[in-house]
Amino acid sequence: MSPADPSTRATALALTSVNPQGKSLGLRSGDILLRVDGQLVDGKTKDIQALFKNQPERARLMWIYRDGQVWPILGRSAILGRWRVTPKPEGITALPEHRPADRWQNFEVMIGPDESYDAQPRTPSTIALLPPLYMIQMRLWTPLILWAALMLVSIPLGWIAGAALQVLICVYFWRAAPMLVRADRTARGFRLWRVVAAKSERDLHRQMTTLAPDMRFVHAPVRSLPERVVAR
C-alpha cells in the first residue's frame, strides 16, 4: 500500500449530524474530533464513550477541527450527534500540549455584522451577583433599568422583607446573566459562532487572534489612525 492509501492513514471522528447538545456548543456537521484530554481519537466511538463514562461528572477537553483550524471545547459527553470514522485531516503536525481541564471554562463567542465579536462565559460569572456592576460591564442597559425598578419596589417593604427581596433579585439576575447577554446580543445582530474553551478571558482573546484574525473584540478600544501629513 502506498502512503497515500486512505486505509493507512490515521483516523478521527467526524459529525455527520448534530444533536441539540452539540448545537449548543456551536458544533456543526463536518466538525472533526481529534483528541479528548490527552487521548488521540482513533475512530473508535466505543473508546471515546468509555472515556466519558469514567468519572462522568468531570468535564473533558475536546479538540475540534474545522476549516483548517483547531480549537478546544469542554464537554461531559461525546453524545453530540452522529459520528463516523474519517481520515485524520492532513497538515496537522501537532496538537497543543495536553493540560488539565480543571481551570478551563467554555466561552460563547458571538460574531456581529461589522466583523466584531463578543464573548461571555457559559456559566454565570461571580460578578453577576452584583447586577449593576455586571450589567454596566456587559452593556445591558434594559436589564439594568429593570433591576433599578425592582430595587425601588423593595424599599417600601421594610428592612427585612426588602433585603430578602433584593437578595432574591440578585440571585435571579445572576442565574439569568448568560441568557440576558445572549438575548441582548441577538437583538443587536450577533449570532453564535462557536464555543471555545479557555483558561481566562485573556486566553480566549489570544486564541481569537488565531481563529479569527480579522475579527476585533467589540469592546476593544478603537485605535485612531495617524493624521495624514500634507506636504507643503
VOZA-593329 format. One record per residue (C-alpha): x, y, z; residue number from 1; residue in one letter. Coordinates in steps of 0.25 Angstrom, whole numbers, plus 5000, padded with zeros to 4 digits. Example, Ala and Ser with C-alpha at 12.3 -4.5 7.8 and 13.67 -1.06 7.14 Angstrom:
   px   py   pz   i aa
 5049 4982 5031   1  A
 5055 4996 5029   2  S
This chain:
   px   py   pz   i aa
 5000 5000 5000   1  M
 5005 5014 4997   2  S
 5006 5025 5008   3  P
 4994 5032 5001   4  A
 4985 5020 5003   5  D
 4974 5024 5012   6  P
 4974 5011 5019   7  S
 4988 5014 5024   8  T
 4984 5028 5029   9  R
 4981 5031 5044  10  A
 4966 5033 5046  11  T
 4958 5042 5055  12  A
 4943 5044 5057  13  L
 4934 5054 5049  14  A
 4920 5059 5052  15  L
 4910 5055 5041  16  T
 4898 5061 5049  17  S
 4898 5069 5061  18  V
 4888 5068 5073  19  N
 4883 5080 5081  20  P
 4895 5077 5091  21  Q
 4905 5079 5080  22  G
 4898 5091 5074  23  K
 4898 5098 5088  24  S
 4914 5096 5087  25  L
 4914 5103 5073  26  G
 4917 5090 5066  27  L
 4912 5086 5052  28  R
 4912 5075 5042  29  S
 4926 5072 5037  30  G
 4934 5076 5050  31  D
 4945 5066 5054  32  I
 4948 5061 5068  33  L
 4963 5060 5069  34  L
 4966 5058 5083  35  R
 4959 5056 5097  36  V
 4968 5061 5108  37  D
 4982 5055 5105  38  G
 4976 5043 5097  39  Q
 4976 5044 5082  40  L
 4964 5039 5075  41  V
 4966 5027 5066  42  D
 4952 5026 5060  43  G
 4946 5017 5071  44  K
 4934 5023 5077  45  T
 4933 5012 5088  46  K
 4947 5016 5093  47  D
 4942 5031 5094  48  I
 4929 5028 5101  49  Q
 4936 5019 5111  50  A
 4946 5031 5114  51  L
 4934 5040 5117  52  F
 4927 5029 5126  53  K
 4939 5028 5134  54  N
 4937 5040 5144  55  Q
 4925 5045 5137  56  P
 4924 5058 5146  57  E
 4937 5062 5140  58  R
 4938 5071 5128  59  A
 4947 5067 5117  60  R
 4955 5076 5108  61  L
 4951 5072 5093  62  M
 4959 5077 5082  63  W
 4951 5080 5069  64  I
 4956 5083 5055  65  Y
 4948 5091 5045  66  R
 4953 5098 5032  67  D
 4968 5097 5036  68  G
 4966 5102 5050  69  Q
 4967 5094 5063  70  V
 4961 5099 5076  71  W
 4956 5093 5089  72  P
 4943 5092 5096  73  I
 4939 5086 5109  74  L
 4929 5075 5109  75  G
 4923 5064 5119  76  R
 4918 5055 5108  77  S
 4922 5050 5094  78  A
 4908 5049 5090  79  I
 4907 5061 5082  80  L
 4901 5055 5069  81  G
 4904 5044 5059  82  R
 4919 5041 5058  83  W
 4926 5034 5046  84  R
 4940 5030 5044  85  V
 4948 5039 5035  86  T
 4963 5040 5031  87  P
 4971 5050 5040  88  K
 4972 5063 5033  89  P
 4985 5066 5026  90  E
 4994 5077 5030  91  G
 4992 5076 5046  92  I
 5007 5074 5050  93  T
 5004 5074 5065  94  A
 4993 5078 5075  95  L
 4995 5087 5087  96  P
 5001 5081 5099  97  E
 4991 5074 5108  98  H
 4987 5081 5120  99  R
 4977 5078 5131 100  P
 4963 5084 5128 101  A
 4961 5087 5143 102  D
 4963 5102 5141 103  R
 4957 5103 5127 104  W
 4943 5108 5124 105  Q
 4934 5110 5112 106  N
 4932 5123 5105 107  F
 4921 5126 5096 108  E
 4927 5134 5084 109  V
 4917 5142 5076 110  M
 4920 5150 5064 111  I
 4913 5163 5059 112  G
 4911 5169 5045 113  P
 4923 5178 5046 114  D
 4934 5168 5047 115  E
 4934 5169 5062 116  S
 4932 5158 5073 117  Y
 4927 5158 5087 118  D
 4928 5146 5097 119  A
 4923 5142 5110 120  Q
 4925 5130 5120 121  P
 4914 5119 5118 122  R
 4913 5118 5133 123  T
 4909 5131 5141 124  P
 4920 5140 5145 125  S
 4922 5142 5160 126  T
 4922 5157 5157 127  I
 4907 5155 5152 128  A
 4903 5154 5167 129  L
 4905 5169 5167 130  L
 4895 5172 5156 131  P
 4898 5187 5154 132  P
 4913 5185 5152 133  L
 4911 5173 5143 134  Y
 4901 5179 5134 135  M
 4909 5192 5133 136  I
 4921 5183 5129 137  Q
 4913 5176 5119 138  M
 4905 5188 5114 139  R
 4892 5182 5118 140  L
 4884 5195 5119 141  W
 4870 5190 5118 142  T
 4872 5179 5129 143  P
 4879 5190 5137 144  L
 4867 5199 5137 145  I
 4858 5187 5141 146  L
 4867 5184 5152 147  W
 4867 5198 5157 148  A
 4852 5198 5157 149  A
 4851 5185 5165 150  L
 4860 5191 5175 151  M
 4851 5203 5177 152  L
 4839 5194 5179 153  V
 4846 5187 5190 154  S
 4849 5199 5198 155  I
 4835 5201 5204 156  P
 4835 5187 5209 157  L
 4844 5190 5221 158  G
 4858 5186 5225 159  W
 4856 5170 5226 160  I
 4846 5168 5215 161  A
 4853 5178 5206 162  G
 4866 5172 5208 163  A
 4861 5158 5205 164  A
 4855 5162 5192 165  L
 4867 5169 5188 166  Q
 4875 5156 5190 167  V
 4865 5148 5182 168  L
 4866 5159 5171 169  I
 4881 5158 5171 170  C
 4881 5143 5170 171  V
 4871 5143 5159 172  Y
 4879 5153 5151 173  F
 4892 5144 5154 174  W
 4885 5131 5148 175  R
 4879 5139 5136 176  A
 4892 5146 5133 177  A
 4896 5137 5121 178  P
 4882 5138 5115 179  M
 4881 5153 5117 180  L
 4894 5155 5109 181  V
 4890 5145 5099 182  R
 4877 5152 5096 183  A
 4883 5166 5096 184  D
 4894 5162 5086 185  R
 4884 5155 5077 186  T
 4875 5167 5077 187  A
 4888 5175 5072 188  R
 4891 5165 5061 189  G
 4900 5156 5067 190  F
 4900 5141 5065 191  R
 4907 5129 5072 192  L
 4919 5126 5064 193  W
 4925 5115 5073 194  R
 4928 5111 5087 195  V
 4943 5112 5091 196  V
 4949 5107 5104 197  A
 4959 5116 5110 198  A
 4967 5118 5124 199  K
 4962 5132 5124 200  S
 4956 5143 5116 201  E
 4970 5148 5112 202  R
 4974 5134 5108 203  D
 4961 5134 5099 204  L
 4965 5147 5092 205  H
 4979 5141 5090 206  R
 4972 5129 5083 207  Q
 4963 5138 5075 208  M
 4975 5145 5069 209  T
 4978 5131 5062 210  T
 4964 5126 5060 211  L
 4958 5139 5054 212  A
 4970 5149 5052 213  P
 4961 5159 5044 214  D
 4951 5160 5055 215  M
 4952 5170 5066 216  R
 4946 5170 5081 217  F
 4934 5179 5081 218  V
 4939 5185 5094 219  H
 4953 5187 5090 220  A
 4958 5202 5089 221  P
 4957 5207 5075 222  V
 4971 5211 5070 223  R
 4972 5224 5064 224  S
 4979 5225 5051 225  L
 4990 5235 5050 226  P
 4987 5248 5044 227  E
 4991 5250 5029 228  R
 5003 5260 5028 229  V
 5000 5269 5016 230  V
 5013 5273 5009 231  A
 5015 5287 5007 232  R
